[in-house]
Structures are given as C-alpha cells and as structure tokens.
Amino acid sequence: MSLHHTHHRQLIEQGALLLDVRTRDEFHEGHVSRAVNIPVQELAQRLGEVGPKTRPVVVYCRSGGRSAAAAQLLTQAGYQVKDIGPMAAW
C-alpha cells in the first residue's frame, strides 16, 4: 500500500493513527480531533504507544520540521508513514 497517493483524511477514516508530535502545551492549545500526542523528543521511547506496524501513521507538527524527524524515525522502525508537515496542512 503506497501512502503517498492516499489523502491523509482518507487514511484516518480507514483507521490510520493521526500523530501530533508537538509539545504537550502546543497540543493543549489546539489540535486536530482524534490526534494522539507524542512529542517528537519522546517518540523513540514511546514507539509502543504508536501501535502495530501494520497500522499506517499520519504525522504532523507546527511547521513541518519535527514531523519530518518523526516520520524518519517511524519509517526506520518499520512503520508506513505519511508526513503532512504543518498542522495547517490538515
């Protein structure tokens, strides 16, 4: 399954995990509904919370830098990832 050609909203409707990798404070100030918050600096230690590697992950942050780092980490861990970059892209 290629995630590059699938719209991120469609992926979420199909059961993908929506991952917000901003800080807790940023998350509490506002986030996309159904998003799970795991700050990027905690992600490596909290990969178990991401769930099975068969479940695609859609990741975003504030400007795109942290989501790119998170996507790289998740991809290396064996997840199928779609990085949408800034939350505004939602």
Legacy VTK file of the C-alpha trace (Angstrom):
# vtk DataFile Version 3.0
C-alpha trace
ASCII
DATASET POLYDATA
POINTS 90 float
0.000 0.000 0.000
1.519 3.316 -1.026
0.660 6.150 1.323
1.996 8.849 -0.972
-1.078 8.878 -3.185
-3.679 8.422 -0.460
-5.235 11.547 1.033
-4.459 11.860 4.736
-8.098 12.298 5.761
-8.944 9.113 3.874
-6.155 7.271 5.710
-7.563 8.352 9.090
-11.048 7.221 8.064
-9.520 3.849 7.163
-8.039 3.516 10.661
-4.606 5.129 10.442
-3.159 6.755 13.556
-3.027 10.557 13.497
0.085 11.552 15.438
0.785 15.066 16.718
4.496 15.320 17.599
4.403 18.830 19.082
4.840 19.546 22.799
2.026 18.862 25.261
1.479 22.612 25.675
1.097 23.131 21.931
-1.246 20.136 21.746
-3.466 21.526 24.525
-3.645 24.908 22.783
-5.342 23.183 19.861
-5.031 20.067 17.748
-6.757 18.017 15.071
-9.555 15.878 16.504
-8.612 12.222 17.038
-4.905 13.091 17.096
-2.651 11.361 19.603
0.116 13.485 21.137
3.591 12.017 21.480
6.193 14.815 21.450
8.956 14.044 18.937
11.628 14.056 21.645
9.767 11.242 23.445
8.820 9.250 20.355
11.757 6.809 20.324
10.946 5.753 23.904
7.195 5.607 23.271
7.027 3.668 19.985
4.932 1.029 21.743
2.125 3.574 22.001
2.097 4.020 18.224
0.720 0.504 17.935
1.178 -2.261 15.354
3.375 -1.599 12.350
0.513 -2.744 10.122
-1.381 0.445 11.045
-0.357 3.451 8.916
0.675 6.618 10.745
-0.140 10.175 9.625
2.140 12.667 11.390
2.102 16.473 11.752
3.666 19.253 13.852
3.639 23.072 13.825
5.889 23.925 10.899
6.995 20.617 9.406
10.459 20.125 10.922
9.509 17.878 13.814
7.080 15.805 11.756
9.873 15.138 9.232
12.142 13.910 12.044
9.314 11.793 13.479
8.479 10.342 10.050
12.114 9.347 9.547
12.242 7.650 12.962
8.944 5.824 12.363
9.971 4.727 8.864
13.256 3.339 10.200
11.247 1.469 12.865
9.188 -0.192 10.128
6.017 1.905 10.070
4.212 3.153 6.962
4.194 6.915 7.410
2.606 9.900 5.712
4.095 13.195 6.860
1.671 16.062 6.230
4.045 18.599 7.833
2.394 21.606 9.457
-0.965 21.232 11.197
-2.304 23.892 8.820
-1.980 21.311 6.023
-4.777 19.302 7.611
LINES 1 91
90 0 1 2 3 4 5 6 7 8 9 10 11 12 13 14 15 16 17 18 19 20 21 22 23 24 25 26 27 28 29 30 31 32 33 34 35 36 37 38 39 40 41 42 43 44 45 46 47 48 49 50 51 52 53 54 55 56 57 58 59 60 61 62 63 64 65 66 67 68 69 70 71 72 73 74 75 76 77 78 79 80 81 82 83 84 85 86 87 88 89
